Amino acid sequence: PPEHKKAPPAGSRHGGAGVVFDCLYICIMKKLSVIFYLLLSIVLLQSCKVSSRYIEILDDAESYMDERPDSALAVLRAMDPDMLPGRKAKAKYALLHSIALDKNYIDLTTDSIIAPAVEYYRRRGDVESRFKCHYYQARIHENSGDIDNALLCAAKAEALDTSKVSADMLCMLYGMKGTIYY
């Protein structure tokens, strides 16, 4: 019968030296993977810091929007909305930007700025934010002379639970409607 040679042990292509090379290769790959995950962690932590900083800036701008809308607008214009983390932050930015423009008497006639907020808050978010979206979208339609859509957006705002909406926002809505009907 033909003589069968014994197969070399798995992973050793070069006899005994192959095992050493294989072990060396595995050690190097483990160290590289540790370094890779360490670098990835650092990058992710930095991006989280940047993301949370942008959220803080949005919250700050919102806090002084009524008293200093020009400052809030300047801060919002200085931001890059593409750097915001996620749809919620982008929606908040879009809403705050639209509010700041309106409060600075910059009349928008297209809904391109507020559109991400309207889309996001259509089914999510607190009632006040949803109300503001409809109100400021109504203002944009009013500015463009599209009274029918302005009243439609105002009706969407009124259809929400207005007991959870500030009295100031309700006054602004009814004031706008009064101006339209007058």
N, C-alpha and C positions, 0 to 999 in steps of 0.2 A: 504494500500500500504506500501511496505517496506520503512523504514526511510532511507533516503540518508544522509550520513555524508558529511560534507563539506570537500573538499580536502584542505590540508594545502597549504599556499602560496608557489609558485614555489621557489625552492632553500632553503627551510627551512625544513630540515629533522628532526630537533630536536626542533620543536616549535620555540619559540622566540630566544632561544640560537643559533639555526642553522643560523639565519640571521646574527648574530654577527660573527659566525665562517666563514660564507661565505664572509662577508665583510673583515674580517681579512685575509682570504686566498687571496682575490683579491688584497688587498694592498701589501701583501708580494710578490705576483707574479709580480706586477707592478714594485716594487723596484728591484726584481731580474732581470727582463728584462732590466731595465735601467742600472744596473750594468753590465749585459752581453753585452749590446751594447756599453757601455763605454769601457770595456776591449777589445772587438772586434775592436773598433776604434783605440785604442792604438796599438794593434798588427798590424793593417793594415798600420797605419802611420809609424811604425817602419820598416815594410817591404818595404814601398815606399822609405824611406830614404836609406835603404840598396840597393834597386834596382837602385835608381838614382845615388848612389855612384859608383856602378859597371859600369853604363853607362859613368860616368865621367872618370873612370879609362880607359875604352876602348878608349874614345876620346883622352885622354892624350897619351896613347900608340901610337895611330895613328899619333898624331902630331909630335912625334920624331922618328917615324919608320925609316925614311930615314937617319937621322943623327946618331942615336944610336940604331940600330936594336937589339944589344945584350941586351940593357936595356929594350926595348919593349918586347923582348922574355921573359926575366926574370919576368917582371910584368904579362904578359899573363899566364905564367906557374904557377904563384902563385895564380891565380884566380881559383875558382871552377865554371866551365861553367854551372853546374846544378843550381847554384844560380842566374843565369841571368834571368831577367824577359821577357818572351815571345820569340817567334821565331825570331823576328828581331834582338834582342840583341845577341841571340845565333848564328845567321848567321854572324853578324858583328864580333863576337869573332872568329868564325871558319875561316873567311877570314883573319883577322888580324894575327891569329896564323899561318896560312899557309904562309902569306907574311913574317912574322918574321923568320920562319924556313928557307925559301928560301934565304932571305937576310943574314942569318948567315951561309950560305953554308951547310945547313942540307938538303940533297936531299931526299924528300919523294918519295916513289915508289907506294904508294896506296893513293887513294883519300878519305880515311876515315876521315881525319881531315877537309878537305874543303867541304865534301859532304853536310853538313847542309846549308852552304852558297850558294852552287850551286843550291840546291833545293829551297831555299827561294828567291834568286835573279833571278831565272829563269823567273819570270813574274812580279817582283816588284823591287822597289828600283831605285836609280839613275843610269844613264848610266855608270858612272865611276866605281861604285861598281860591276855592272854586267860585265863590261869589265874585271875588275881585276879577277873576279871569273873564267871567261873563260881562261884568260891568265895563271893564276896560276894552273888551272887544266891542261892546255896544258903543263906547265912545269913539272908537276908530271908525265904525260904520257911520256914526253921526257925522264925524269930521269929513267923511268922503261923500256925504249927501245920501247915503243908502239908509233911509229912515226905516224901511220895512225890516231890514236885518238888525238895525239898532234896537228896534222894539222887540224883535224876536230874542236877541241876546239878553235884553232887560227882563223879558218874561222868564228866561231860563234862570236868571239870577233870583227872581222873586219866587220861583218854584222850589228853591232850596229851603231848608229850615232856617228862616230868617231870625229865629230867636237866638241863633248862635253867631249872628253877624253884628258887628259893631253898629251903634246908632249913627256914627259918622258915615259909614258906607251906605246905610239905608237912605240917609238924607241926600247923599250924592246921587244915588240911583233915582230917587223920586224927583230931585231937582232936574236931572237930565230929562226924565220923562215929561216933566212940566214944561221944560223949554221946547221939547219936540212938539207937544200938543198945542202949545201956545201959538 
